[in-house]
Amino acid sequence: MNAFPNATVVGHPLVQHKLTLLRRKEVSTAEFRRLVRELSLLLCYEVTRDLPLEKVSIETPLEEMLAPILAGKKLCFVSILRAGNGILDGMLDLVPSARVGHVGLYRDPQTLVPVEYYLKLPEDVRERLVIVVDPMLATGHSAAAAVSRLKEAGATQIKFVCLLTVPEGLRVMQDEHPDVMVYTCAIDRQLDDHGYIRPGLGDAGDRIYGTK
């Protein structure tokens, strides 16, 4: 049972199957990148489930009809650099018209506190549903800092998507941003002394880009 009201665990069999494949240490960089892209598509499907629709008049090859289409401003995806771009690519496959923003944060290795070095958002971010993406919600500090910057920029509708999280990170998000729902494939056991998710899948950014 999920003890965190701010978290939605996407339990679809395909999501869980692909996550298991992703966790394996022997997975190549190319296969890891492909699996992240596939999981991103499935997560995007889930996080956009409640988007509003409106009816428009169109003509099929046979007749005119009223058909549903997305209402209002399109989405905005915001990637937490650099690993977030691995999820961003898959989501843009599904919603190519979405606007894109980037937040550059790195975690100080001693304090684990996030330090911002880059921020670029659409001018009308306050009018859009913003979906923040980062493969791992670990300590939660980087995610919370990114969401805070988005709120400072005027964003009021924010969701967060990650592949994995842990209770520690969810508590930070729940305390600092109780209005932001977290969508994830799994809630893992804990963080280790270095801030890594256990059992986890290693460093997502390094595995996506083939670095160490």
N, C-alpha and C positions, 0 to 999 in steps of 0.2 A: 504493500500500500504506500502511496506517495504521501509523505508527511509534510510536504511543502506546497502550500496553496498557490505560490507564485510560480510553480513549475508544471509544465505539461511534458510528460514522457511519451514520445511517439513510439508506441509499441507495435506498429505494423510489422508483420513477419519479414517483409523485404528489408525494412530498416534494420531490424535486429540481425538478420542474416549478414547484410553488408557490413554492419559494425563489427561483427565477429571476424570477418575476413580482414577488415582494416586493422584490427588490433594485432594481428600476427606479426612477429618481429621479422620474419623472412620476406615480407611483402616488398616488392621492388618499388622504387620511386614512381615509375610510370603507373603501376597498378594502384598504388596508394592514391595518387592524384586522380585516377579514374574513379575509384571508389568514393572519394570525397565528393567529386562532381555528381555522382549518382545519388549519394545521400542528400546532397544539397537540393536536388530536384524534389526528392520525396519530402524533405523538411519544408521546402517552399510551398508545396501543395498543402501541407498541414497548417502552416502559419497564416496562409491567405484564405483559409476556409470561410471566414466570415466577412469577406470584402463585400461592400454594398453593390447592388446591381440596379440598373434602370432599363426600361424597354425603349428600343429604337425601331424605326421602320426600315426594313431591308427588302430586297427582292431576291428570292431564290431563283434558280432556273425555271421554276414552275409557277410561282406566284409571289405576291407581296405578303409580308408577315411582320408582327411585332416580336422582336427577339431580344434576349437579355444581353447586356454588355456592362462592363465595369463602369461604375458611376464616379463622378468627381475626379480629383487629381490622382494621377498615377502614384505608384509606390516610390519610396526612396530607400535604397539599400545603403547602409553605411558599414564599411569594412574597417575593422580594427587591424591596422597593418602589423606585420605583413601577412600573417597566416590567414587572416580573414578573407584575403583575396581568393584562396582556394575554394571557399564556400560561395563567394560572390559570383564566380564564373558560372557555376551551375545554376544559380538562381536567375542570372541574366538570360540563360538559355530558355527558361520558362517565362520570364517577364522582360523581354528585351527593351520595352519602352520605359522601364523604370529609370529614375534618376539615381545617381551614385554619389556618395560622399565617402571620405576617408578620414580616419582619426589615427594618427601615429602616436603610439605609446610604447615605451619599453619599461620593463620591470627592473628596478634597481636590485642587483643580485644580493646586496647586503640587507636592505630594509624591506624588499619585496613591494615597495611603494611605486606606483606607476608615475612615469615622467612623460609629459606630452612634448612631442617635437614637431607635429604636423596636424593641421586641421583644415579641411576643405569640404564645404557643404553647399548644396543647392540653395539659392537665395530664398526660395519659397518653401523651405523645409518645414516651416510652421503649419503649412497647409496640407502636408502629406502624412500618411502613415509611414513611419520610419521603422525599418527592420535592421537591427544591428547584428552583424555576423562576426563570429570568432570561433574557431574550432573548439577551444577549451575555455570553460568558466571554472578557473581553479581557485585562487584566493578570492576572486571576485572584485579585487580593487581596480584592475584595469577596466573591467566592464562597467563598474559603478562610476568611475571617472569619465568614461566615454559618454555614458548616459547623462551625467551631469552637464557635460559640455553641450550636448544636444538640447537639453532643456534650457540652458542659457541662451542658445540660438533660437529658441522659440518653439521647439518641437513639443507637442503635447500627446501625440499618439505614438508610442514606442513599444516595440517588441524585441526580444533578444533571442537569437538562434545560435546554438552551439551543438557540437557532436557529443561532448561529454561534460559533466559537471560533478561536483561533490557537495556534501552538506555544508562545508565551510563557505564555499562560494555562494550557494543559494541563501545562506543566512545573511551574508553581507548585502546581497541584492535586495533581499526582503526588508532589511533594516533601512537601507538608503533609498530604495526605489520600489516600494510595495505596489505601485501602480504598473510596473513593467513585468509582463509575463515572460517567463523563460521557457523556450521550447528546446528539448534535448532528446538525444537517442537513449541516454542512460544516466543514472545518478550512481557514480562509482563510490567506493568505500570511504576513501579519505585522501588527504594530502600527506606527502612525506615531508621530511625536514627541509628539503630543497624546493618545496612548493609544487612538486609534480603530482599529478593525479595517479592514484593507485586503485586497481591494477592498470588502468589507463591504456594509452597506446603510444607512449613516448612523446617527444616534442613534435607536435603537429607541423609546425613551420619547417623544421629541418626535414621531416619525412616528405612533405609536399615538394620542397625545392631541392632535395638532395644535398643538404648542407649539414654541418655538425657544429 
